[in-house]
Amino acid sequence: MSKINEYYQKKNLINQLTEELNALENDVELKSELELENSIRDLMSEYDKSPKDMFKVLCSIDPSINNADKSSGTNPKRPMKTYKNPHTGEIVKTRGGNHKTLNEWRAKYGKSAVQSWAS
């Protein structure tokens, strides 16, 4: 691509972004959100508080905020399974299936046999 084509592409992109920015600046909802943000920042500086402190305050008002934040990105834990080898009496507790001892037992006794030892 020639330099002049690149120049005009960038110039058009700047013009397009400027128009979008102007439209956003005239948006009533954005103005309201910016005003809220500024008010919160002023309060934080007035009381010498960090965003982390504010989060703690909000969580004390509504504890569901903290729980919703933690549960949104995590998967539930797998159930604990206990395997007891009837030949040796050895017990293995695991949440996953890729356990070193279980793999050894599967190689020696077979997958279905080891699966039947689970409780």
LUMVEXSE-42809 format. One record per residue (C-alpha): residue in one letter; x, y, z. Coordinates in pm, whole numbers, plus 50000, padded with zeros to 5 digits. Example, Ala and Ser with C-alpha at 12.3 -4.5 7.8 and 13.67 -1.06 7.14 Angstrom:
<pts>
<A,<51230,49550,50780>>
<S,<51367,49894,50714>>
</pts>
This chain:
<pts>
<M,<50000,50000,50000>>
<S,<50128,50342,49913>>
<K,<50185,50610,50171>>
<I,<49915,50835,50028>>
<N,<49652,50557,50052>>
<E,<49754,50489,50410>>
<Y,<49733,50862,50486>>
<Y,<49379,50894,50350>>
<Q,<49265,50579,50528>>
<K,<49394,50716,50859>>
<K,<49239,51058,50790>>
<N,<48900,50897,50716>>
<L,<48929,50688,51031>>
<I,<49004,50998,51240>>
<N,<48701,51176,51091>>
<Q,<48477,50878,51159>>
<L,<48599,50846,51519>>
<T,<48556,51220,51574>>
<E,<48193,51196,51462>>
<E,<48132,50898,51692>>
<L,<48298,51081,51983>>
<N,<48082,51390,51923>>
<A,<47769,51174,51920>>
<L,<47875,51014,52249>>
<E,<47946,51351,52408>>
<N,<47590,51460,52328>>
<D,<47440,51140,52473>>
<V,<47233,51218,52784>>
<E,<47295,50874,52939>>
<L,<47673,50912,52902>>
<K,<47659,51260,53056>>
<S,<47472,51116,53353>>
<E,<47725,50833,53398>>
<L,<48019,51074,53374>>
<E,<47856,51300,53632>>
<L,<47810,51002,53865>>
<E,<48172,50898,53815>>
<N,<48297,51248,53893>>
<S,<48079,51266,54205>>
<I,<48214,50932,54326>>
<R,<48573,51040,54260>>
<D,<48511,51363,54451>>
<L,<48368,51170,54745>>
<M,<48660,50929,54742>>
<S,<48911,51212,54752>>
<E,<48711,51400,55017>>
<Y,<48717,51096,55247>>
<D,<49057,50972,55131>>
<K,<48922,50634,55013>>
<S,<49035,50400,54736>>
<P,<48810,50212,54493>>
<K,<48880,49899,54697>>
<D,<48749,50075,55009>>
<M,<48438,50183,54821>>
<F,<48380,49827,54705>>
<K,<48396,49708,55066>>
<V,<48143,49972,55167>>
<L,<47907,49869,54887>>
<C,<47944,49501,54980>>
<S,<47854,49581,55339>>
<I,<47537,49753,55214>>
<D,<47446,49473,54971>>
<P,<47633,49144,55036>>
<S,<47499,48990,54714>>
<I,<47741,49214,54520>>
<N,<48041,49026,54656>>
<N,<47887,48682,54598>>
<A,<47778,48761,54245>>
<D,<48127,48884,54159>>
<K,<48293,48564,54278>>
<S,<48048,48318,54127>>
<S,<48043,48470,53780>>
<G,<48381,48341,53664>>
<T,<48430,48015,53849>>
<N,<48312,47664,53786>>
<P,<48171,47454,54068>>
<K,<48410,47209,54229>>
<R,<48397,46849,54121>>
<P,<48271,46607,54381>>
<M,<48530,46421,54587>>
<K,<48558,46055,54487>>
<T,<48715,45788,54701>>
<Y,<48868,45480,54543>>
<K,<48960,45176,54752>>
<N,<49181,44910,54596>>
<P,<49043,44573,54715>>
<H,<49377,44402,54642>>
<T,<49595,44631,54857>>
<G,<49344,44817,55071>>
<E,<49498,45146,54956>>
<I,<49260,45445,54945>>
<V,<49281,45739,54702>>
<K,<49066,46053,54731>>
<T,<49052,46281,54428>>
<R,<48833,46536,54252>>
<G,<48974,46457,53909>>
<G,<49038,46139,53716>>
<N,<49401,46204,53624>>
<H,<49558,46084,53948>>
<K,<49897,45911,53938>>
<T,<49794,45615,54154>>
<L,<49461,45576,53971>>
<N,<49643,45570,53639>>
<E,<49874,45298,53768>>
<W,<49575,45096,53889>>
<R,<49399,45141,53553>>
<A,<49708,45013,53372>>
<K,<49731,44711,53603>>
<Y,<49364,44618,53667>>
<G,<49173,44787,53385>>
<K,<48967,45102,53366>>
<S,<48628,44944,53441>>
<A,<48761,44757,53744>>
<V,<48909,45075,53896>>
<Q,<48588,45266,53820>>
<S,<48390,45007,54016>>
<W,<48604,45080,54325>>
<A,<48475,45440,54343>>
<S,<48241,45543,54619>>
</pts>
